[in-house]
Structures are given as C-alpha cells and as structure tokens.
Amino acid sequence: MAYFWRIRHSHQKDSSRGEISPVQCVGRTPNSGSELVLSEDEKSDNEDKEETELGVMEDQRSIILHLISQLKLGMDLTKVVLPTFILEKRSLLEMYADFMAHPDLLLAITAGATPEERVICFVEYYLTAFHEGRKGALAKKPYNPIIGETFHCSWEVPKDRVKPKRTAPHSPAGCHEHPMADDPSKSYKLRFVAEQVSHHPPISCFYCECKEKRLCVNTHVWTKSKFMGMSVGVSMIGEGVLRLLEHGEEYVFTLPSAYARSILTIPWVELGGKVSINCAKTGYSATVIFHTKPFYGGKVHRVTAEVKHNPTNTIVCKAHGEWNGTLEFTYNNGETKVIDTTTLPVYPKKIRPLEKQGPMESRNLWREVTRYLRLGDIDAATEQKRHLEEKQRVEERKRENLRTPWKPKYFIQEGDGWVYFNPLWKAH
C-alpha cells in the first residue's frame, strides 16, 4: 500500500523544444515517438468530485478489523492488498496535479522583484498547495499507479491574475470561483505530465512548465506506508525542484508525511513532519513544520514556517495557521498578510476526453474500476483492479526473464533522481 492517502478537509500539438509535448513512444525510448498528446483536444474537467460515503459501513468495518488483526505495528504496507471500497476513484498520478490547483500563485513567484520576494512567494504557494481536494471529510486512497501509467493535463491562467501576491488584492470573502480566460492569447499555459517510472520501489514523477514565464517544476517521489494501530502513516521520499530560468534560481523542496487517522470510523487525513525549501544561489531557505494533533487537546492541521537569509542569519518571514484554512504571514518590516485557502480561486484542469486518451493514461487505464465503484459494485471493481495488477506482474516477470530493464516514456534517471526528458532548462 505504498500510496499517498488523499488529502481532504471539510469545509498538444506544439512540439517545439522546451514545451511539454509528450509522445506515445515507440520502443520505450524517451522522445522517440511521433504521436503527440494534443493539448487542443483538452477540455475543462467537469468530473464529479463529490464523495457520498459518510464513513466506514458495518460490513466494511469487519473486513478492516480482519485485515488489522493480521498486521503488526510498524509493518510495511507496500505489499498488503487493501479492500477496494476504500479506493478514491482516481489515480495517485492525477492526485499530484492537485498541487497546481492555484497556478496563479505558482506563476506569480517569478514576478517577485527580489530574491527575498520570490522565496516568500514560493513559501506562500507551497503552504496553499495541499488543501485543494474533494468536498467532504472522508479520507480515501487513490489507485496505486501501474508502471508505465501516465497522466496529462494543463491549466490556462489569465495573465491579469498573475502578480506578486504580497501586493495583490485579497479575494472577496467566499470567492471560490473557477476563472477562465476567454482569449487564449491573454492567458498563460501551464502543462503537466506524470508517469509511474518504477514498481519496486513505487516511484512517481511529475513535471510541469510554463514556457512563457520560463518556469518549471520537476519532482520524483515514492511513498512508504506503515501500520500504526488505528492509523496509517505514509512517508513521501524524494524531492522536487522549482526552476525560475529568468532568474537562474533553483528551489529544492521536500514533501510532508501523511497520516490516515481513525481508519475504523470516519477516516481523516493530517499532514506531519518538517520539510525544507532551499535556494543555493540566493542563500535563502525555509523550514515548514506540519504539526500533528496532540493526543489530548490542540488544534488540527496546524502549520508553521520560517524563511531565512542564511548569509546574514536573518529571518525575513514567519507564517502560521492551518494548511487547509487561514494562514497569516508576518514580514520582517512588520507588515502582515492573511491568506484564506478556502476562498482562493480554483483553476479547473483541462484534460482530453477518454476516447482520445491512450491505453496507459490514468483515467482510461482505470476506467472500468472507476465505473464499477460509481455503480457500487465492489466485487466487479475488485476483479477489474486484480486484472490490471496481475497483468503488471506478468509483464514484470517477462522483463526479469529477458533481463530487460523498464524504460519510462518521459523521465530519465539521473543519479538518485529522475528528470523529464525534454525540460525547459535544456531547451535551446
């Protein structure tokens, strides 16, 4: 069960170098194919995100109790088969796209006038990147991606909405609009591709870029989960790098752990642990701490952050609040700013319809599992899921017998990490 539990709260036709133009590769070699993923085929994603379940039903609880009875504290859950009814109806690869639900904040980073402004903008974006999820308090688990699985989408961001957030006006209270640009020439395009590049360990990669803003993010991560009694803990191992090519800056960041609590009643998710953000060129760094709820009392979903200029040992910004609620930022000049994550405008991702997706694209690959889960036919969904996973095991055994290593489509291993095969920083 090496997966990230879904975070929720209650409340291309352009093939020019440097732009994401993923291909359905022939011979499994990056950039060797000819069939482009056409971005003009993408449409606003209107898939229903509502989860109707109120909690774990009585018959489901007995299944979970039986499962728990066979587990030991601290046990690695990577190879434990979990009941299908806790699945979320979408892949982990698609879940990672939620980090870009506020692309205006991401693109605004490069508009910062100074290195200090830019690192603070990145911390503001980072702290708001975890909250956007489906309505409802229920924590469920996304599909464990199949090796070779991919997910593609994009966002269009009106240019007049991209500005340094330190001086930008606040959104009106209760504003949770879905901004769209009428004229594509008046918007920035942010493209996203994710791929499952390894099965053991389960490594996911994602890359997104905005060619006009000369900004891109490259991330590789694998998840390791363990049993903790009435909770499941999921560690996120790996790192991401945000590159601002206009400024020659790279921000290396890590990700927090997640915990699925109260797994026998109404499961909910909290984040925990210390993460870091570092820019070697400018000497700025940030420490972000996601605080887990104490056993007695205390608030849930608390987060604190501190931005520091290391050469002068100066703290330039502090932040505190809830990562799925209100965040308050205090700057070293005494100014303050409040961001309410629940009122930030959400930009709908654009995705191609199923009939235009390849067989290994997430929604197409899992379409039958999703269909049966929506119908409430757990047995049929379980059988479809088993079929996909068995096919993966058969193909893995074939590769082992032939001693043929797996070659991803879009990512290349470099040292301990993975990078997109045609990233913006290598474009000419």
Secondary structure, 3 states (H helix, E strand, C coil): CCCCCCCCECCCCCCCCCCCCCEECCCCCCCCCCEECCHHHCEECCCCCCCCCCCCCHHHHHHHHHHHHCCCCCCECCCCCCCHHHEEEEEHHHHHHHHHCCHHHHHHHHHCCCHHHHHHHHHHHHHHCCCCCCECCCCCEEECCCCCCEEEEEEEEEHHHCCCCCCCCCCCCCCCCCCCCCCHHHEEEEEEEEEEEECCCCEEEEEEEECCCCEEEEEEEEEEEEECCCCEEEEEEEEEEEEECCCCEEEEECCCEEEEECCCCCCEEEEEEEEEEEECCCCEEEEEEEECCCCCCCCCCEEEEEEEEHHHCEEEEEEEEECCCEEEEEECCCCEEEEEHHHCCCCCCEECCHHHCCCCEHHHHCHHHHHHHHHCCHHHHHHHHHHHHHHHHHHHHHHHHHCCCCCCCCEEEECCEEEECCCHHHCC
